[in-house]
Amino acid sequence: MKLENDPLAAFWMPFTANRAFKATPRQLVAAKDMHYTSSDGRKVLDGTAGLWAVNAGHCRAPIIEAIRKTAGELDYAPPFQLGHPLAFELASRVAALMPDSLDRIFFTNSGSESVDTALKIALAYQRARGEGTRTRLIGRERGYHGVGFGGISVGGIVNNRRQFGTLLAGVDHLPHTHDLAHNAFTKGRPGWGGHLADELERIIALHGAETIAAVIVEPMAGSTGVLVPPIGYLEKLRAICTRHGIVLIFDEVITAFGRIGGATAAGTLGVTPDIITMAKGLTNAAVPMGAVAVSRAIHDTVVEGGPDGIELFHGYTYSGHPLAAAAGIATLDLYKSEGIWDHAAALHGYWEAAVHSLRGKRHIIDIRNMGIVAAIELEAHPGGAGKRGMQLFHKCFDNGLLVRATGDIIALSPPLILEKAHIDEMIGRIAELVETID
Ligand SMILES: Cc1ncc(COP(=O)(O)O)c(C=O)c1O
């Protein structure tokens, strides 16, 4: 194979406009605490915790040390029919953070794998309890559940679906909860929209409860542009699922590990699903890892109630990988020892006031916030949706601030070790730069 001279040619970048990127590449070469360093030597304030993931800040010494030490002691151990102590320790540590009885933990390597694992566990559970006709999966419009076939089937973002054929059969979708006419510029959770959960009753009436295995939603939809759950919405979903024997899955790949307050959105909001998916902040993104927390009832039905032998025919070569497990334990230690989630929670009010101070600036048609997350929605440019978002993303990056653009929505989710001065810098820079885009 003869390679071109272009050193950027070979890497087919994920979720990237490859041609545009390679024409004007922007690269990161180092990171520490709240900042990245770009390849042209500039410090860039991380307004997105990487990709909603580096909650404890970058290159934290205890996490690096744990990875280093483990890499020299146990580089890898197969997780099928064998174990190693770090995976058991991390599972116990994660279980202790989960609400109620969600204390059985399955390890994966990403959010996408966590979602597909959760969907498969829900199906296996329904079958194990004698409800094998329950095979339908219900997601939500605008939901993002990663990129596996299960995840894009229950997901509701058209661009992530349309290139890939017919996806899983037997999937339906709840309506999303985004409505600018009712909820624009709401601080925190909107009062309008709780009734949209009743749509689940309509879907159940259409298909029959006995055909539905599970409902999956993000308690706060992140990647689609930060859709904050209306007051009462999640509680209603919980009640309807319980009433009809449907497994409720919260996809907490973004919301877990302090992003909106406590260890999980479920715990913070006081609504307990049957399964929680996680990834990202579990290891502070230092080593890829995901996890699925499963209720004791579901676990026991599949594991204790099954015949002898393997109870669930599912798993990954890297489930509970030693380096990831070591990073996870060190990350959870760090969250605790530095009180990172409480530190961030004490800034929720300051954060909310700061992001909403952008109201009235050019192009801005909505601002939403929850925990240390915010979205700034721009009116689409008449020349094409997504243009303004991309322009502002580039302007911010070139001026020392990393934000995330999803279409014309700018999302912010900085590391949870942020201080007020970082918030001021982020909001000040956006206020100035949003006036300069057309
Ligand atoms: C809610 C949710 N689920 C799943 C995923 C997929 O995670 P990954 O990219 O690690 O596969 C993401 C990623 O942003 C997410 O936000």
The ligand as a MOL file (V3000), in Angstrom:
LIG
                    3D

  0  0  0     0  0            999 V3000
M  V30 BEGIN CTAB
M  V30 COUNTS 16 16 0 0 0
M  V30 BEGIN ATOM
M  V30 1 C -26.3210 9.3680 26.5040 0
M  V30 2 C -25.2340 8.7250 25.7180 0
M  V30 3 N -25.2770 7.4180 25.4800 0
M  V30 4 C -24.3060 6.7940 24.7910 0
M  V30 5 C -23.2290 7.4900 24.3130 0
M  V30 6 C -22.1700 6.7790 23.5260 0
M  V30 7 O -20.9980 6.7170 24.2050 0
M  V30 8 P -19.6470 6.2940 23.4210 0
M  V30 9 O -19.3290 7.3880 22.4710 0
M  V30 10 O -18.6620 6.1120 24.5420 0
M  V30 11 O -19.9420 5.0070 22.7330 0
M  V30 12 C -23.1270 8.8630 24.5440 0
M  V30 13 C -21.9890 9.6430 24.0460 0
M  V30 14 O -21.9770 10.8500 24.0810 0
M  V30 15 C -24.1660 9.5070 25.2530 0
M  V30 16 O -24.1530 10.8210 25.4700 0
M  V30 END ATOM
M  V30 BEGIN BOND
M  V30 1 1 1 2
M  V30 2 1 2 3
M  V30 3 2 2 15
M  V30 4 2 3 4
M  V30 5 1 4 5
M  V30 6 1 5 6
M  V30 7 2 5 12
M  V30 8 1 6 7
M  V30 9 1 7 8
M  V30 10 2 8 9
M  V30 11 1 8 10
M  V30 12 1 8 11
M  V30 13 1 12 13
M  V30 14 1 12 15
M  V30 15 2 13 14
M  V30 16 1 15 16
M  V30 END BOND
M  V30 END CTAB
M  END
